[in-house]
Structures are given as structure tokens and as C-alpha cells.
Amino acid sequence: MKAILSLLLAALACSASADVLIYKLKLSHTETGGGYSFKYSNAGYVVLDPDTGETWRLVTSPKAKTYYFVEFEDLQIDELEGPLGKEYNVATHNEEWLDVNDVNHVEHATIKGAKVHNVNVGATSLYYVPKSFTWIGREFGSYTTGETYLDEISGSLSLDVKSSTTSNLAGDDVFDALYRLESLLIAQGYIEED
């Protein structure tokens, strides 16, 4: 009876936990405005719950050793069929916000990746998801001086099987996975941006 109860409790624990997919993020920026043009890059992670669509970015600036969190609030995920039956996930992100100085910003991004069968990330099931995505985007806004800028963004996301598996075996939800990644960054000397 004890063995049956233990198996039942283990099965309930597995079915109650949410799976997460963690992608490594690498972005290159070219920002133009205010009489200047400059390039910079950032990295980090995208953490998502494939069942609920809850998606967050943990963005790092390796040179400055800083990080911050951003929720993908307006992320629309669609499926496309390409030649020879190849399937893709395409996500579009359109967001408009005011910064702390009441300056308006608009960001648009498109993320595309070819789906792969039976992706194992230590989750409760195998996934049919992209192992990598390409990212193309633009942000338009104003500096505090009132001058406008355009930030042209390109990059990639690649499935972090190790981090995804670690989080899924621990039963992490999106927020637990983010905090697990944050603790790794803090151990490397990163600090959170204000």
C-alpha cells in the first residue's frame, strides 16, 4: 500500500509541475539617433511555459555585468508550413510603453524557428519545438533630450537543453527558472539594473 501511495504522489507531483523551455539569447543592436550611430550587444535567456504561453526575457549586458527582466506581454505565437511540409514557429512581439521620463517607445520583433520532433528537456513530455530561432526587430523611441532614435536588432535564440532539463527536473515554473538563472548570474558578479 505504501508503494502504491508513493507512486500516486510521485505521479501527481509530475503532473502538477509546469514544464519550461529555456533559450539562450544573443542580440546585436545598431542604434542611430541624436547625431550618432553605435553598435552594442546583449545576451541572456528567454524562459517560457509552453502550456500557458507565459514568457519572460532575462537580458544581460556582459560588458557592464548587469541584467534585467522583461515580460513578453504582447507575444503572438503562430505556426507556418513551409516547403516539403516543414513546420515553423513564428512569434511576433509588438509593444509600446512610456519610460520613467514619460518618453514613448515602440518595439517590434519577429522570431522564427524550424520545429524539431521529440525534443527532450527533462520535461513531463517530449516537445515538437524549434531548437533555434532567428530574431529581427526594431525599437523606435526618444532620448531624454527629445531626439529620436532607431534601434535595429538582429540575433538568435538557441535551446538551452541543460538549463531546461535542470529546471524541469526540479519542477520549476517560469519564475523559479528565472530565479535559478539569476542566481547563476549573481555568482558570476552580475548585478540587477535599476
C-alpha positions, 0 to 999 in steps of 0.5 A: 500500500505504501508503494502504491501511495508513493507512486500516486504522489510521485505521479501527481507531483509530475503532473502538477509541475509546469514544464519550461523551455529555456533559450539562450539569447544573443542580440546585436543592436545598431542604434542611430539617433541624436547625431550618432550611430553605435553598435552594442550587444546583449545576451541572456535567456528567454524562459517560457511555459509552453502550456500557458504561453507565459514568457519572460526575457532575462537580458544581460549586458556582459560588458557592464555585468548587469541584467534585467527582466522583461515580460513578453506581454504582447507575444503572438505565437503562430505556426507556418508550413513551409516547403516539403511540409516543414513546420515553423514557429513564428512569434511576433512581439509588438509593444509600446510603453512610456519610460520613467521620463514619460518618453514613448517607445515602440518595439517590434520583433519577429522570431522564427524557428524550424520545429524539431520532433521529440525534443527532450528537456527533462520535461513531463513530455517530449516537445515538437519545438524549434531548437533555434530561432532567428530574431529581427526587430526594431525599437523606435523611441526618444532620448531624454533630450527629445531626439529620436532614435532607431534601434535595429536588432538582429540575433538568435535564440538557441535551446538551452537543453541543460538549463531546461532539463535542470529546471524541469527536473526540479519542477520549476515554473517560469519564475523559479527558472528565472530565479535559478538563472539569476542566481547563476548570474549573481555568482558570476558578479552580475548585478540587477539594473535599476 
